[in-house]
Amino acid sequence: MLEIYISTSFNLIGIPGLEDAQFWIAFPFCTMYFMAVLGNITLLLVIRLDPSLHLPMYYFLSMLAAIDLVLTTSTIPKLLSIFWFQSHEINFEGCVAQMFFIHSFSTAESGVLVTMAFDRYLAICKPLHYSAILTGPTIAKLGLAAVVRGFAIVTPLTCMVTSLSYCGPHIIHHSYCEHMSVVKLACGDTRLNSIYGIMAATIMVASDSILIAVSYMLILREVIGLSSREARLKSFGTCGSHIGVIVLFYTPGLFSFYTQRWGQNVPAHVHILMADLYLLVPPMLNPLIYGMRTKPIQERVLSLLCKKETQSQS
């Protein structure tokens, strides 16, 4: 008779098929992680210390930076320990916690991206109503709604995973505890997990993508009507970079999500590399695209650097 029980620990493989190269792959991953942490902490500190940046757009940037820090820090240190120190084991509770943080904060980040698109729409298309609509309490409610939605969607998923029984080899063919990678190790019927996961991700991404797309289409329509060519080019450049980051956030995530279920012909190492980069590239680029390209933040960072340099020389 097959023994069925809740596993006390799992083993994360890392990148299947690239085990011998993982030691070297860890170096660019570590560099991207360092840049993501440094960039997002810098963004948070600059916005916190400068009262002139206490505006809706920068509050949303702070939310995005905080979420990116949680996303990267809940996965990348363990990933690097696998690649460098062969620390493959993760206990069941730690695996479930990591899965919860990854999926809930990814969902929250999607919600924050929607609010940021809405913020830009109001600033460009409805400037006279901007401050009246985006008051302090409204900003707090929008940020809280994004996080609560993430928790509300992922909590049932987490409960379903913990209620499953696990048997056979406890080997996860992934670099971190992604939902379906864990569910594949379960015994018995896992259809409810699969159906809920697919429906939740598809509805969330579809609705958020539509709202973001509509916001930017309205923005672009308004920008085209600007009389100044310089203003049009500046607005196009800003919108283009924002849309690029949004595409980078959704594309690898969706690729990884659907490949996990139906991508049998996709090489495992390609799938897992995309999944890993999904948690590294957007958090690394967000501070640069949304933050450092914003003139007030640029000026504040440069003034802080110049101040430190002057103090060190004196």
C-alpha positions in Angstrom: 0.0 0.0 0.0 1.3 3.5 -0.9 2.2 5.6 2.1 0.6 9.0 2.1 1.5 11.8 4.5 2.3 15.5 4.7 5.9 15.9 3.8 8.1 17.6 6.4 10.5 18.9 3.7 11.0 19.3 0.0 14.1 19.6 -2.2 14.3 22.4 -4.7 16.3 21.4 -7.7 17.1 24.9 -9.0 17.2 25.0 -12.8 16.7 21.5 -14.2 19.3 20.7 -16.8 21.6 23.5 -15.8 22.7 22.2 -12.4 26.4 22.3 -13.4 26.1 26.0 -14.5 24.1 27.2 -11.5 27.1 28.3 -9.6 28.0 30.8 -12.4 24.4 31.8 -13.1 24.1 32.9 -9.5 26.6 35.8 -10.0 24.3 37.8 -12.4 21.3 36.8 -10.3 23.1 38.1 -7.2 24.0 41.4 -9.0 20.4 41.9 -10.1 19.2 41.2 -6.6 21.6 43.7 -5.1 20.6 46.3 -7.7 16.9 45.6 -6.9 17.3 46.0 -3.2 19.6 49.0 -3.4 17.3 50.8 -6.0 14.1 50.1 -4.1 15.5 51.1 -0.6 17.0 54.3 -2.2 13.6 55.1 -3.7 11.8 54.5 -0.3 14.3 56.6 1.6 14.4 59.5 -0.9 10.6 59.7 -0.9 10.4 59.4 2.9 13.0 62.2 3.5 11.8 64.7 1.0 8.5 66.4 1.9 8.1 67.7 -1.7 7.8 64.1 -2.9 4.8 63.4 -0.6 2.5 63.3 -3.5 0.1 60.5 -4.8 2.5 59.4 -7.6 5.4 58.9 -5.2 3.3 57.2 -2.6 2.3 54.6 -5.3 6.0 54.3 -6.2 6.7 53.6 -2.5 4.1 50.8 -2.5 5.6 49.3 -5.6 9.1 49.5 -4.1 8.0 47.8 -0.8 6.3 45.0 -2.7 9.3 44.4 -4.9 11.5 44.2 -1.8 9.2 41.5 -0.3 9.0 39.6 -3.6 12.8 39.4 -4.1 13.8 38.9 -0.5 11.3 36.0 0.0 12.9 34.0 -2.9 16.3 35.1 -4.1 18.4 34.4 -0.9 17.1 30.8 -0.9 17.7 30.6 -4.6 21.3 31.8 -4.3 21.9 29.3 -1.4 20.8 26.5 -3.7 23.1 27.7 -6.6 26.1 28.4 -4.4 25.9 26.1 -1.4 23.7 23.2 -2.6 21.1 24.1 0.1 18.2 22.4 -1.6 16.1 21.4 1.3 13.1 23.6 2.5 10.6 22.5 5.1 6.9 22.3 4.3 5.9 25.3 6.3 8.7 27.4 4.7 7.7 26.3 1.3 4.1 27.2 1.8 5.0 30.6 3.3 7.3 31.3 0.3 4.5 30.3 -2.1 2.1 32.6 -0.3 4.4 35.6 -0.4 5.3 35.1 -4.1 1.7 34.8 -5.3 0.0 37.3 -3.0 2.5 40.1 -3.5 2.7 39.4 -7.3 -1.1 39.9 -7.3 -0.7 43.0 -5.1 1.9 44.4 -7.5 -0.5 44.0 -10.4 -3.0 46.0 -8.4 -0.5 48.8 -7.7 0.3 49.0 -11.4 -3.4 49.5 -12.1 -3.5 52.3 -9.5 -0.4 53.9 -11.0 -1.9 53.8 -14.5 -5.1 55.5 -13.0 -2.9 58.1 -11.3 -1.2 59.0 -14.6 -4.6 59.1 -16.3 -5.9 61.6 -13.8 -2.7 63.7 -13.8 -2.7 64.0 -17.6 -6.4 63.8 -18.6 -8.1 65.3 -15.5 -5.5 67.6 -13.9 -8.1 69.9 -12.3 -9.7 67.0 -10.4 -6.5 65.2 -9.6 -5.9 66.5 -6.0 -9.6 66.3 -5.2 -9.9 62.6 -6.2 -6.5 61.3 -5.0 -6.6 62.4 -1.4 -4.5 60.8 1.4 -7.3 58.5 2.6 -8.1 57.5 -1.0 -4.4 56.6 -1.7 -4.3 54.5 1.5 -7.5 52.7 0.6 -6.2 51.9 -3.0 -2.9 50.6 -1.6 -4.7 48.5 1.1 -7.1 47.2 -1.5 -4.3 45.9 -3.7 -2.7 44.1 -0.8 -6.0 42.7 0.6 -7.0 41.5 -2.9 -3.7 39.6 -3.1 -4.2 38.0 0.2 -7.8 37.2 -0.5 -7.0 35.5 -3.8 -4.0 33.5 -2.6 -5.2 32.5 0.9 -7.7 29.9 -0.4 -5.0 28.5 -2.7 -2.6 28.2 0.3 -5.3 26.4 2.3 -5.9 23.9 -0.5 -2.2 23.2 -0.7 -1.8 22.6 3.0 -4.8 20.2 3.0 -3.3 17.9 0.4 -1.3 14.8 1.2 2.1 14.3 -0.4 3.8 11.0 -1.3 6.7 9.8 -3.4 9.8 11.8 -4.1 9.6 15.3 -2.5 11.6 16.9 -5.3 10.4 20.3 -6.7 11.7 20.9 -10.2 11.9 24.6 -9.6 14.1 27.3 -8.0 11.3 28.2 -5.5 8.0 27.0 -4.3 5.7 27.9 -7.2 2.1 26.7 -6.6 1.7 24.1 -9.4 5.3 22.8 -8.8 4.2 21.9 -5.2 0.8 20.6 -6.2 2.3 18.1 -8.7 3.9 16.3 -5.7 0.5 15.7 -4.1 -1.4 12.4 -4.1 -5.0 12.2 -5.0 -7.2 14.7 -6.9 -5.7 18.1 -7.4 -8.2 19.4 -10.0 -9.7 22.0 -7.7 -6.2 23.5 -7.1 -5.5 23.6 -10.8 -8.9 25.1 -11.7 -8.9 27.7 -9.0 -5.3 28.7 -9.9 -6.0 29.1 -13.6 -9.2 31.0 -13.1 -7.8 33.3 -10.4 -4.7 34.2 -12.5 -6.5 34.6 -15.8 -9.3 36.8 -14.4 -6.8 38.9 -12.4 -4.3 39.4 -15.2 -7.0 40.0 -17.8 -9.0 42.6 -15.8 -5.8 44.4 -14.7 -4.3 44.4 -18.2 -7.6 45.8 -19.6 -7.7 48.6 -17.0 -4.0 49.5 -17.6 -4.5 49.4 -21.4 -7.6 51.6 -21.3 -5.8 54.1 -19.0 -2.8 54.4 -21.3 -4.9 54.6 -24.5 -6.8 57.5 -22.9 -3.5 59.1 -21.9 -2.0 58.7 -25.4 -5.2 60.2 -27.0 -4.7 63.2 -24.7 -1.0 63.4 -25.4 -1.5 63.4 -29.2 -3.6 66.5 -28.8 -0.8 68.5 -27.1 0.3 71.5 -29.1 4.0 71.3 -28.0 6.1 68.7 -29.9 8.5 68.5 -27.0 5.7 67.8 -24.5 4.4 65.0 -26.8 7.8 63.4 -27.1 8.4 63.6 -23.4 5.0 62.0 -22.6 5.4 59.3 -25.3 8.8 58.5 -23.8 7.4 58.2 -20.2 4.4 56.2 -21.3 6.5 53.9 -23.4 8.9 53.1 -20.6 6.0 52.5 -18.2 4.3 50.2 -20.7 7.7 48.3 -21.2 8.0 47.6 -17.5 4.4 46.5 -17.3 4.9 44.1 -20.3 8.1 42.8 -18.6 6.1 42.1 -15.4 3.2 40.2 -17.0 4.9 38.3 -19.9 7.4 36.1 -17.9 4.8 35.5 -15.2 2.1 34.3 -17.6 4.7 32.3 -19.6 5.8 30.5 -16.4 2.2 30.0 -15.2 0.8 28.5 -18.4 4.0 26.5 -19.2 3.7 24.9 -15.8 0.4 23.4 -16.9 0.5 22.9 -20.6 4.1 23.6 -21.8 5.4 20.1 -22.0 7.3 21.0 -25.2 9.1 23.9 -23.5 12.6 22.9 -22.2 12.5 22.9 -18.4 15.5 25.2 -18.0 13.9 27.8 -20.3 10.7 27.8 -18.2 12.5 28.0 -14.8 14.9 30.7 -16.0 11.9 32.8 -17.1 10.2 32.2 -13.8 13.4 33.3 -11.9 13.8 36.4 -14.1 10.2 37.3 -13.4 11.1 37.9 -9.8 14.3 39.7 -10.6 14.0 41.9 -13.7 10.9 44.0 -12.9 12.0 44.8 -9.3 15.4 45.8 -10.6 14.0 48.0 -13.4 11.1 49.6 -11.5 13.2 52.0 -9.5 15.1 53.0 -12.7 12.1 53.4 -14.9 9.6 54.8 -12.5 11.9 56.5 -10.0 15.3 57.5 -11.3 13.9 58.8 -14.6 11.6 61.1 -12.6 13.3 64.5 -12.4 12.5 65.3 -8.7 13.8 62.0 -7.6 16.9 62.4 -9.8 17.6 65.8 -8.3 17.1 64.5 -4.7 19.4 61.5 -5.2 22.1 63.7 -6.8 21.9 66.3 -4.0 22.3 63.6 -1.4 25.3 62.1 -3.2 26.9 65.5 -3.6 26.2 66.3 0.0 27.9 63.1 1.1 30.9 63.8 -1.2 31.3 67.3 0.2 31.1 66.0 3.8 33.7 63.4 3.1 36.1 65.9 1.5 35.7 68.3 4.4 
